[in-house]
């Protein structure tokens, strides 16, 4: 019986889970519990050819996870027989406290709670997922894997803002980054694919949230998300980079509150704010149908991406590899072509046929002569969480807390 890990990503009203064999990367079962706490909740559980869908009220996260464990007993996979050696939890914000995965203890839970002000929308439900996970599956070790850990040792010149030191230190204001689990997984794959430990690479994670990272010899040199995931690229609903004085201006001239501006920048901007749709497929459909606003919005999206790739090439004195990942990066050849078109100064050239070919596999889409190898690498954050959980439990640090 090979070891498996149950990976849990707990959101404010949802629990996403997957049972993974970290050695093979196989997903044995997966599912999603949604609309927790609403009148009618929703649950989908998949195991091989079996697909169970239920619509019923799900009182809270505990009830949701208990139902998942029941379903595993009813339709499979039998968790007792699946060799579950760890439950790996995704935690968005590890602040300056965590630079790697840790086994969950009371101290670790307290530390995650102390970081809630930095990521209120994420850390609070992540912690809830850990608490109910430990209640429902008390005999299995629980591991917290932090989305910020990969960026914890950014060079200081990249991590620090030019903010008055006393204030920055007192309030922990620095670049923590996010999506680190994905950037770590993808950059590691690229290192393996190139066969070069010293590869200088840029990874573009383009999903609903979007971020770029600069990675040299396996270490993160810079990343586009900052104190929070708001900074950087244009995203589905977030502004990305914007002059911070916009906040003062909106307070002064529009009389907006901090909460309203938070909502505006995080939930009503980005592609959604520009076009009315946060989904790239919709935006591209509008642009293809001749919508000028949608075309302009894509231009803004692509312009920001090119700026980051160029900046990161400067940060690392050139790049050897550029990789696209996540929903848009993996599936939108037009976007990849648009970004790469403006990067010929790097000696980067994509092969239009390789770029256009539909595939869900890792692949090279640049020409053999291109000075920068361009990859599409499907991200797999769940597998990375499973692997880190197993690596931690088989290391002497397993018992360490904060
Ligand atoms: P999340 O950040 O929620 O995990 P995903 O990585 O699943 O997001 O990416 C979602 C984004 O991927 C959406 O904007 C969606 O429109 C986009 N996407 C998915 N398939 C395609 C496609 N074939 N062409 C363009 N965009 C796509």
Boltz pocket constraint, residues with backbone or C-beta under 6 A from the ligand:
constraints:
  - pocket:
      binder: B
      contacts: [[A, 206], [A, 207], [A, 208], [A, 209], [A, 236], [A, 278], [A, 279], [A, 280], [A, 281], [A, 282], [A, 284], [A, 326], [A, 327], [A, 328], [A, 331], [A, 332]]
      max_distance: 6.0
